[in-house]
Amino acid sequence: MTTNPKFYWGTFRTYLFDVLVIQGVGWTLILTVTSMIIAIVLAILLAFMRQSDNPLFRYVSWVWVWFFRGTPVYTQLLFWGSVGALYPKIIVGVPFGPELFSWDTATVINATVGAIVGLGLNESAYLAEIFRAGLKSVDNGQMEAAEALGMRRSKVMWRIILPQAMRVIIPPTGNETIGMLKTTSLVLAVPFTLDLTFVTNALASRTFLPIPLLMVAAFWYLVITSVLMVGQFYIERHFGKGVDNVTKAPVKATAAVAAAHAKPIDPADGTTEGGKP
């Protein structure tokens, strides 16, 4: 690889920090972060709906997951790119009555919005199942104990169940984030033309040297993936305290020593062996 002239390492070094490439990296990060935020918010709601006692909520959540997980993401991105042709205007008004407000669909749902919404909605279906598995990993006794203390079901979910489920949710969510980073290379279907893959392909077409530009794209994807993996490691270690074998739960040394030297309670009179209550 180092001596083969057909790799064109000089071209690789020339375009590695090219302005267009760095802008492509930035847009790829924007697409990844914003799409994952939308997906996570929707996934939490969908997972709670699947756990709900309301059959309507469960049905809506199931249909959402069925549709967005059952159709290719490329097809969904093509749809968001064509939504302006299906609905030229977005109109708010009284049914069968006057029109109150209207917007041009191509202005509201441009290429950037279409790419972010398309990626976010598709990913929400996969994350919803991950979140549902995490919620199911928490013992039902946790819910029953909290409800016995008079806590509302919604508060129990946010304050007790979800924090415990995070140790199960974080690893696959990190993998999905890395997958989302690489799925952004499909946004040309919208069409969105500012991401890293499209920019490097455009430069390759201009220079007629595809190999070094492909290596430039691969280099930056590896760099971003490495950073995400480091972040995932620390988040997993935080939520896995006291559970996994890597990070132990923090122990207060003074309290541990005091507990070890405490005298046992005499069951007959409720006092310790020394006669103290």
N, C-alpha and C positions, 0 to 999 in steps of 0.2 A: 504493500500500500504506500509506503513512503518513497519508494524508488520508481513506481509506475507513473510515467508522465501523463497518462490518460486521466488520472484523478485531478489534474490541474489544481494543485494545492495553492498556487499563487492566486488563482481566481477565488478559491475558497477564502483565503485570508483577505482578499480585497472586499468581498461582499459580506463578510461575517458581521461587521459593524456598520454596514451601509445604512443610511438614513431610512430608506424604504423598508429595509428588513427590521430595524428597531421599531418603526411604527407598526409593522405587522405583528411583532411580538406584543406590543402594547394592546392592539386591538384584539388579539387572541386572548390575552388575559382579561380584558373587559368582557368579552363574550362569555368566557368561562365563569368568571365570578358572578356576573349578573344573572346568568342562566341558572347557576347552582343556587343562588339566593331564592329565586322564584320557585325552583324545584323543591327546595327544602321546606319553604313555607307551605306550599301546596301539599307536600308529602305528609307533613305533620297533621294538617287538617284531614286529609284522606285517611290516614291511619286511625285517627280518633273516630272518624265516621264509621270505619269498618268495625271498631270496637263498641260502637253505640248500640243501645237497645232499640233505637228507632229503625224500623225496617227500610224506610225511605232513604235514610242516610247510608245505610249499608249497601243498598241497591245502587245508588248514585256513585258511590265510591268504587264499587265493583265494575260498573260500566266504564268509568273513567280509566281504570287500570287496564281493563280488557281492550279498549280502543287504542289508547296511546302506546301500550306495550305490544299490541298485535299488528301495528302498521309500521313500516320502515321509517326511520327518522328522515331519510332523504326524501321520501314521498311527502311527509308532513312539511318539510321545508319548501318543497315545490308548491304545495298548496298555499302556504303563507306568502310566497312570492306571487301567486296568481289571485290572491283574494281581492285585489283591486279590480280585476276583470270580472269577478263574480258579483261584487257589490261596489259599484263605482262611488257610491256615497254612503256615509253613515248618518242616518237620520234619526233624530229624537223628536217625537211628537205624539199626539193623541191618536190611538188606533182608529183608522178610517176617518180621521179628522185632520185638523190643520197641522202643518209641520212647524216645530218650534226651533230646532237647531239642526244644522247639517254640516258635515265636514267631508272633504275629499278624502277617500280611503287611501289613495296613494300618498297623501301628505301625512296622515296619521300613522299608517302602517308602512313606513318606509323600509328599506333594506335592513337597516340596523335593528329596528323594532321587530321586524319579521324574523330575523335570525335569532334574536334573544328569546322571543316568545316561543318560537318553534322548538328550540333546544330545551327551554325550561319546561314546557308542557310535556314533552316526550320523557324527559328525565324524571319528572314528578311521579310518573307511573312506576318506575323501577324503585325509586326511593320510598314510595308509599309502602311497598312490600317489605323493604328493609326496616322501616320504622315499625311496621306492624309486628314483624318478627321480634324486634327489640322490646316492644311493649308486652308481648306474650312471654318473654323470658323472665319477667318479674313475677314472683309468686302472687297468687290471688289474695293471700293472707295480708299482704301489704295494703291492698285496697280495702279489705274488710276492717282491718285495724284502724285505718284512717277514718273511714266512715263511722266507725264506732265512737270516735272522738268528736264527731259532729262536723267534720270537714266536708265541704261541697265536693262533688265528683270532679268538677273541672279543676278545682284547686289541688285535689289529690293527684290528678294526672300531671299537672305542671310542676308541683313541688316535690312529689314523692316518686311516682312511677317513671316519668321521663328521665330524671337524673340517674336513676338506677339502670335504665335501659340504654344509656349512652355508651356504656362499655361494649355493648353488643352492636350498637348502631354505627359507631365511629369507624371501625376498620372497613366494612364494605362501602360506607359513604366516601371514605378517602379514595378507595379504588374507583368509585363512580366519578369522583372529581377528576382524577387523572384520565379516565376514559372520556369525560366531557372535554378536557383540553384537546384531545386528539379528534374528537367528533366535530370540533369547530372547523376542521378542514373541509367539511361538507357544505358549509354555508354558501358556497358558490351557487347552489341550487336556488337561492332566494331571488336574485343573486346579490351576495355581499362580497366585495372584491378588495377588502383591506386587510384580510387575515394573513397570517404568515405563509400558509401554503400557496395561496393565490399569488402573493407578491413574489415569492421565490420562483414559482412557475413562470410568471411574467418576465422576470429577469432572465430566466433560462431561455425563454423564447427569443429574447432580445439578443442574447450573447451566443446562442446556439451551443451552449455548454450546460446540459441538464445535470450532469453528475455532481459537479462542485456545488451547484445551487441546491440540489437535494440534500447534500451533506450539511449545508448551512442550515436548512430547515430542521434536519435531524438533530443537529447540535443544540439549537435553541429549545426544541421540544425536550431533549434530555436534561438540559439545565433547569427548565421550569418543573419538570417531573421530579427531579432530585430535590428541589426546594420544597415541593408539596409533600414528598415522602418524609422529609425531616420534620415538617410541621405535623404531619399525621402521627409520627412517632411520639412527639411530646404530648399531643392531645390524648393519644391512647394511654400513655403513661399516667397522665393526670386522672382520667376517669377509671383507670384500672387499679388504683391504689387499694391495697388490702385484698385484692381479688386474684390477680395474676401472680406469677412467681418472679417477675422482674422487679416490680416496685412494691415495696412493703408499705403498709399503712403506718403513718407517723405515730410514734409511741412517746408519751411524756415520761421521761425517766423518773422524775420525782414521784409521780402518781403511781408508777409501776412498783417502785421500791416500797412505798407506803402500803400498797395493797398486799404485797408479799409478806410484810411483817405484821399485818393486822391479825389480832387474835380471833379465833373462830367464836361464833355466838353459841352459847349454851341453850339448846332448845327448851330446856326445862323452865328457866326463868327469864330468858331473853337477854342475858348479860353475857359478857365475855368471860374467859377463864379467870381473869384478874378481878372479877366482881364488879367491873365498871359497865354501866349501861351502854 
